[in-house]
Amino acid sequence: MTERLFTKNFTLLVLGQVSSLFGNYILRLALSMYVLELTGSAAVFAGLLSAATIPTILLSPFGGILADRADRRNIMVALDAMTGTAVLCAALLLSDRRALVVIGALLVLLSVLGAFETPTVQACIPSMLTGDNIIRGNAVVNQTASISYLTAPLLGGIFYAAFGIKPVMYASVFCFFVTAFLECFIRLDYRPAGFGGNAFAVAKADFLDSVRFIGKERQDILRILLLAALSRFFVMGVTLVGLPFLVRTVLGLDARYYGAAESVLAVAVIAGSMAAGVLAGKVQKGGLSSMLAAVGLCIVPAGLAFLLPAGTGVRYAVLVAAFCGMQIAISMFSIYAVSMIQQGTPEHMIGKVMAYTSAITMCAQPVGQMVYGFLFDGCKEAVWLVLIPTGVIVWGIGMAIGSVNLKEA
């Protein structure tokens, strides 16, 4: 008999993620618009956001240690309650005179809390589900994030325009408290080890054990982790930097075309997540390699559109179609990669391993954005020199890795 995917625990987790992600997205949108109106510079908020990612990267390993040693349900409840409280305090303190200080402090605090929440949530999925349902569960969580990303900015923008910054922040507070309330009813069978003796010594021992586990005992997991980071380097660089540059600067189209492209890409991410869930258990040996190779193949037509003679409309259509294919493939790759890591990691290590996955991929993204920013600027008149080689490189990496399989945890 097939195990049910939407158990009580997993349903509560997903509903909590819907509320939490919606609150997070409308908050980020409102803060960015408020800072833009206040300073006239989008770069100010981008700088604050970039600086605020540093605590997440540095503290993620400690978040993984906590997730493996404490009650994961209680961690999630506490973190979402603390997030809601932090946003509430920021809303009460916010004024035009001290806006940048308050918003900067809030973003840093949210980054610190995120370092502990992300590995905990990812560690909960294999605690709730087994076998191919882990893949389906990750696909559902990914769909949830994509749908929230698609709808929250629109509703948040309307709400912000009508009522201003503080009501949006209060709505975000409500979302985080709802998440904490739902998580109170989650019941996990896992019994954490807890802390014994000196906390620093325990953290040091756990850190060294996890590094030894990934670096020596399970290099198969390390390979998948590095592949995930490498894929993020290329895809996020091409997408987050390349798409707006190609649509607005190279093709000379207005913001409506860029907004339409972003919306279609968000739908493609959802489609990729759904495909990953449907194909769970049916992907054959070497499937991860094929997905990564497909990402590269999808980038090549985008480059050809700018190499061969074509009108602006044709180039825009090919660009959007190619990027949609890339988003479908990378969504499937990411879901399967994370699921394989979860399935191959022992219960007492999973929080730490997922923390490394989050931290390493998070480091790869800004580096990729920076590199591709320079590349696109330098090849403005011949962007195919960036796109086609990137597609060939990613395809080559996918073909070179062959089948990637994990030993059982």
Phi, psi and omega in degrees: 000131181289133180290139181290135180283309185273072171287171180301314181299312183291322178298316178296321178297315181295315178299320177296320178294322177302310182295315182295313181294320178299314178298321181292317183292317180292329178294311181299319180297313182297318180296319180295318179293322180294315179295322178297316178295325184284320187251340184076009183230121175288336183293333181296310180293322178299320178294318178298318182294319180295315180296327183287347178283343183300313178301324180297315181296316184287325187264351182305317178301323178290327174297322177294320178298315180296320181296331180272347186243346181241173180289114186296323177300313181295325178298313181297317179299312182296317183293318179291323176295319178293323177296313178300319179294320180296317179293322178298314179298319179296320179296320180290328182271346189293133172207160182301325185292322183243025185300313185295323178294313181295313182293319177299316179296320179297315181297321178295315180297318177296325177294319178297313180296323179296329178298332180266331185281317185302308179295331180292314179297316181294328178286337181288329185300309177290347174282335182264330188235164179223161174057221182292342177294338175296318177296314180297321179296316177296325178295318179296317179298320179294320176297319179300315179296319182293317179294320177297319180295328182284322187262324186298316180299322179296308181293321179296320179296318178295316181295319180294315181297326184278323190237343180097184190289315188294316176301325177294320179295321178294323176296322177295319177302315179301318180299316181293322178290325175298317178300313180299320180296314180296321182292339178299336185265001176285137178236119180249139179285337185298135178248104184296158183287331182078174181259135177227133180077209183290125184296322179296317180295320178296314180297318179297315180296317179297318180298313180295321178297317182290322177295318178295320181299312182284318187282332185238308186286321185230069179291344174296321176293319179300320180296317179294320179299315180292324176297319179298319179293318181296318179297322179293323178303309183287311188291315180291325177297313181292319185282303186290327179265314187291316185301306179297324180295315182292318183286311187278314188270309184285311180277339178073026180270157184276180187296335180297320180292321178293317178298320179296319179297318179298319180295317180295321179295324177296321176295323179296322177297317178297318179297319178296320178295318179295319179297320178298320179292318181293323184272002179304128181087350182252348180287127184277175178304133182089006182299322180296319177299316181295321180296317180292320177297323179296325176302313180296317181298327180287334180285327185302313179301327178298320177291319180298327180298331180265351178269318183272155179297123180198154179280170182299317181297318180294315180298319179296315181296317179294319180300311181296317180296317180296317180291328176295315177300320179296319180293321177297313182293317183288330176296314178296316179301313183297317181296315180292322180296312180297318181296320178296319178296317179296318182291332183266002183252133176299152183306319185283356181246349195295324178298315181292318181294319178292330176295319177295320178301313180295315184293316183291317178293327178293325177291323184292327186296307181295327177296316178298318179297319181293313180299313182287336172298314178294319182296313181292323177297319182285337182242037184303323182273352181213065185295343178297336177292342175266313188289311184295311177300322178299314179299318180294319180297312181296317177300317180296321178296316179299317180289328184287329186284340180062213180277135178245115181234148179251147170288158178293147180293000000 
